[in-house]
Amino acid sequence: MSGSRDPRLGVLDLTRYFCPDGTCRPVIGGVLAYRDSHHISWVYAHTLAPFLGDAIEARVAPGASSG
């Protein structure tokens, strides 16, 4: 892509799904969120899939803004 960058690309902040109310918890909604100190559990990743999909869709949908 010779130096150009798509403005729809960027970081998706998922903090609210890991630290609701500003407190990071190991169990969220009855699901173990972390497999170890560096990885989320596959079950929690699976529960995040719809939210991540919606966020990606909002970024790449025609007319979507990057904000």
N, C-alpha and C positions, 0 to 999 in steps of 0.2 A: 504494500500500500504506500509506497514512496512518501512517507512522512505525513500523510493525511490521517486524520483521526475522526471516526464517526462520533458525533456529539451525543448519540444515544448510549454510547458505551461508558461505563464507569463502575464504581463500586456500589453494590447494593448493601445497605446497612441493615443487618438482621439483628442488631442489638436488642430490639424490643422483644424478640422471640426468645432470647437467652436470659435477659435481665429485666423482666417486667417489673415495673415500679422501682427501677434502679437497683434491684437486688438480684444478683446472679445466683440461681439455685441449681443444685445437681439433679433435682427431679422437678419436671414441669408438666403439669396436667396429668400426673400419675405416670409419666414416662421418664426413664433415666435418660438425661440429656447428654451425659458424657461417658465415653467408653474408657478413657484415661485422661491424663492431664492435657493432652494435645488433640484429641479426636472426639467428635460427637458420636453418639451411638447410632447404629443404622436405623433403629426404630424412631429415634427423634428426627433423624434426617428425612425419613419417610413422612413424618407428620408435617415437616416444613415444606415438602414438595409443592403443595398447592399454593402456598404463599409466595414461594420463590417463582413458580410458574406465572402467577399473576403479575409479580413485579417485572419479570422479564417481558411478558406480553405488553405491559404498559409502556415499556421502553422502546419496543420495536414496532408497535402498532403504528399504522400510517397516521401522521399528524401528532404523534406523541412528542412531548417536550422532554428535555433531559433533566428538568428540575423536579 
